Amino acid sequence: MGEKKYEDPVAITKSHHRFLSTVLGSKEAAKHSILYSYKHGFSGFAARLTKTQAEKIAELPGVVQVIPNGILKLHTTRSWEFMGLHYYQSSKNLSTESNMGEGTIIGIIDTGVWPESESFSDKGMGQAPVPPHWKGICQKGEKFNSSNCNRKDAVGHGTHTASTAAGYFVEKANYRGLAAGLARGGAPLAHLAIYKACWDIGCTDADVLKAFDKAIHDGVDVLSVSIGNEIPLFSYIDQRDSIAIGSFHAIAKGITVVSSAGNDGPVAQTIVNTAPWIITVGATTIDRAFPTAITLGNHQVLWGQSIDIGKVSHGFTGLTYSERIAFDPDSANDCRQGSLNATLAAGKIILCFSRPDTQDIQSAAISVTQAGGVGLIYAQFHTDGLDSCNLIHCIKVNYEVGTQILSYIRRARSPIAKLSSPETVIGDLVSPRVASFSSRGPNSMSPAVLKPDIVAPGVDILSAYPPIGSKDIQGYALLSGTSMSCPHVAGIAALIKSLHRDWSPAAIRSALVTTASQTGTDGMNIFEEGSTRKEADPFDIGGGHVNPNKAMNPGLVYDITVEDYIQFLCFMGHNDASISRLTKSKINCLKNNHLALDLNLPSITIPNLHNNETVTVTRKVTNVGQINSAYEALVEAPYGVNMTVEPEVISFNMTIKILSFRVTFFSNHKVHPVPDAEYRFGSLTWTDGEHFVRSPVAIRAIKFESYSDNV
């Protein structure tokens, strides 16, 4: 990467050619080698090089780093009403107050988009011009010409995420008759800018960096990035973390970046996209389900869930358990392909029990189909998200229901069952729950930064999807993943930006985190799904479940400048020179051991609070509510930790809009596991009686030095 700064983008590209030609021997060879020239966020380029050429470039003066091109993963509509964002004008909420995001631009870095979808129609956007801060271009497509760019701009993942963030109203949208209703995105009147950086195999670092670079130039307000790295994570200024690098330059230009948390839950420390300037989003369920009845020959009715329509046999059919018809009954994988005896399976419904990490419902369905089975009942420990088997009717049940069915099979002389069609049920379901697949904290890269920031709907989300040949799909699909929760928050961020044009990305993040909910529809604390079924903590939900209507009027916000993030990078161990090359400006790292703890996040995390040690952190809040107001501190201290706030009351007026305060923690807890103590959780809430500005608190009190003492 070249360090030299150029203001003219054309000159930057030419300088990259000259720079590379010193190694390749000619400008012509350099032009053929270079894939991308990065010039809006930072100066650098991506090129096809041999190992020897790369090593030579790495030795040249002014080069920050030369790295191989990596591959990132794609993290794969009742939800808006579930969150209280009603679209009709008689309802006062964030959607109506912001005029549904009119005038904002949401950039989507993903697999591209299928622009012919009804969700991307501009018919409701009137003759409103493109926002004046848009500097990009329009690329033509089938039934899509340059005139369409006055309103809105194809591969399924990107189409789904884009329509979730800003799809227009589509009546009678459904997936094979399920989840039928009015489909729309969070900001239906926002403009969409689509950046294709991903294919079926994933997304390369070079393409992702180019997408960020172009989006910065084009002038988007919000970026939705439903992709991420694998564990272990790379340093935030290591070019192998293209999302951290690209997003840093984006937020420096005032662009809010929202990204997915990853789909490796419920295991701890699997969270990705952990940079403190990114809004990292985990996934939750909504109050919609697709119950499917299983009627046994003894007239007992049991329930599972399914999204398979049109493959139902209306009468009773033979029912058997996979081990009874397996070639090897002792096999641990009794539903693997080729394991079932076709003579015994033909024409029957097969009950299969899942084997973790070796099979899923779709692979089991293939096995059953190949053996001539006509239906599948798939028993597994609870996981979120439904998949269509396409080949036969599949119903997912938990182990309890599966065991009841197995008991019936063993008792009955000729076991039979009838599988019904799934139904759509809305409401009266305890939600949200943290999705079983949603990646969890704590943050392995920088433990003092709480991740995820927030959670949002990401299970069985109905949004636009390109038809794949079957006429009954109608261009919509039900998908699950933090990929689906990310654009929900991106759409909400666009609504907030439309309402508060002067708010920074950090202010928008703060509004989302400090107003989030910790309770479900039953009034109890949110629980997580998966193998543990425990009460959710900040490493599962961050601040909590997004509450759009409260976020538009948070009262106070925790703001952060680019300089604050730079000093945080200094504390992370990067020297002045390396950070200067990232920021394209001279850096003077301050010597402050508390820079990580004092980063003005809307949360407080102390990874190592030693026994009988006192730690004080500083925060400052900006008043965005009533001019004359006073806030009192409400403290919920983590167990075994003394927690005090000074001052306990802060007051604002016409001249005082920003105030600092200190939070002091002291641990005198006697028993601590070694070397990795458990975190304890609490909160700090500032309230004026109307607003409740809540920051989650996570403290790990330890008695002995730990291998992870660096925060």
C-alpha positions, 0 to 999 in steps of 0.5 A: 500500500502506498503511503503518499497522499494525493488529492486528485483520484485520477492522480492517485490511480496513476501514482499506483501504476507508477509505484507498481511499475517499479517492480513489474518493469513497465506501466503496462504490466502494472495496469494489467496487474492492478484490480482496484485502486483505493483513493477515497478512504485511503491510498492503496491498491489490489493487484495480481502478484507473484509471491516474489513480487509481493515480497519486493513491494513489501520492502519498498519505502512508504509501504504499510503492508502487503497481504494476501487477499482473504475471503469473508463469509456472508452472514445469512414481514412482521418484524417492523410492526413487531418493533412498533414501526407502523407506517400509517400516518395516524401513528406517531413513531420513528417511521412517520416522524422521519417520513420513512427515511426520505432523503437518506441513502443506504449503501448495501455491500453484499452479493448485488441485487435483483432490481426487478423485484417489486420491493425496489419499485420507485412508484411511491417516491414521487418526483423527489430528486436524488439527494444532492450529496449523492455523487455516484453513478447508475448502472443499467439492467433489464427493465432498469435504465438510468432514469430509474436512478432518480428513485432506487436502484442479483443474487439472493442474499443481497436482494434480501438484505437490501429489501429488508433495509429499504424495500418499498411496500408490496402487498400480498407478499408471501413465501408459498402462502406463508407469512403473507402480508404487506412486505416493506423495509425499515426505510421505504422512502430511502434510496439504495446504493448497491455495491456487489462485493460478494459471490457464492464463495464469499467476499474478497478483501479487495472487493470489500475495500473497493466497495467501501471506497466507492460508497465513501465517494458516492456519499451514502449516509448508512452502510449495511454490511452483512459479512464478516471474518472468521475467528481468530480475528485480525488487528483493526489496522491489519489489511486482512480486516477489510471491514474494520479498515473500510468502516473506519474511513467511512465513519471518518466521513460521517457514514454510519456502518452497521454489520452482522455479529456472525452465526457461530453462537451460542458459543462464547467469544465468537463475535466478529466485526468487533471494531468500536466504530461499527454497530454490531448486530446480533439476531433475535426471534419475532412473534411469528411461527409456522406450527405444523401438526403431526397426527399419530395413529393413536390420534395423538397430535404433536406439533413441530414447525415447517415451511414446506407447502404443497407436498402434504399427503392428506391421509395416514402414511406408514411411519418408521424410525431411521435406525429400524431401516438403516443398513447399519443400525449402530451407526451414529449417523443413521440419516446419512445419505445411502444409509437407509434401506429403500425396501423398508423406507419406500412410501413412509414417513421417516423419523430422524434424530439429528447428530450435531455437526454431522448432518442437517434437515436438508441432508437428511431429507436427501437421504430419505428421498433417495430411499423412497421416503415421502416425509421427514420428521427431524428431531433436534435440540432447539435451533432457530430458522427454518429451511425448506427441504423442497424434495419432500415434506419436512417438519422440525421438532425438538427432542421431546416431541421426537422421543414421544413419536419414537415411543409410539413407533415402538409400541404400535404394531403398524405405526402411521402418521399424518403430516399437516400443512404449516400455518402462520401464527402471529402474536401470543408467542414469547419473543424476542429470544436471542437466536441460537446461531447468533454469535456471542461476546465477549470481544476477543480482539478488544475485551474492553469494547462490548459486543454485540452492540444490540440485537434485532429480528433475524429469524425467518425474515420474509424479504425479496429474493430472486425466483429460482425457477419455482413459480410458487416462490413469488420472489420472496423468501424466509431467511435467518441469520445475523445477515437479516438482523443487520439491515433491520438496524441499518434501516432504523439508522437511516430513519434516525439520520433522516430525523437528525441530520447532524448526528454522528455515527457514534451518536446514532449508535448511542441512541440505539444502545441506551434505549434498547429493551431487555424484556420480552412480550411476556414482561420478563427478561429476554432469554437466549435460545440454544442449548443453554436457554439462560437469561440473556446478558450483555454478551448475548444482546449488548444494550438489548433489543432495538427499540426504534421509537425510543431511539429517535428521542434518547435524551442523552448520547455518548458521542465519539470523535475520530481522534478518540478512535485513533487514541484507542488504536494507540492503546491497542499497541499500534505506533504513530507511524502505522496509524498515520498511514491508516489515517493519512495524517500525522498522529501523536499517541498519548500515553494513557493506560485508561484509553481503552476503558475511557473510550466514550462508548454507551457501555462499560466493560472492565475485563480485569478488575483485581481484588481490592483494586479501584478502577475509575472510568470517565464518560461524557454525555451530550444533551439532545433532549430538553435544553433545561434538564437534570438527570439522576444516576440509577446504579445496578452494580454487578454482584460482588462489585461496589459501583459509584457515580460522581456526580450523581446528578448532572444538569444541562442548560442553554450553555451547558450541553456536554458533561463528564462523569466518573464511575468507580468500581471496587471489588472485594469479592473473595472467591474467583475462579482462576485464571478466567473469572466469570463476568458479572453484569449491571447497568448505569441509567441516567434519567430525567423522569422521561428518558432512561439512558441505560448503559450495560456494564460488564465486569470481570473481577479476578484475584490472580493475574490472568493470561488475558490481562491486556484490555 
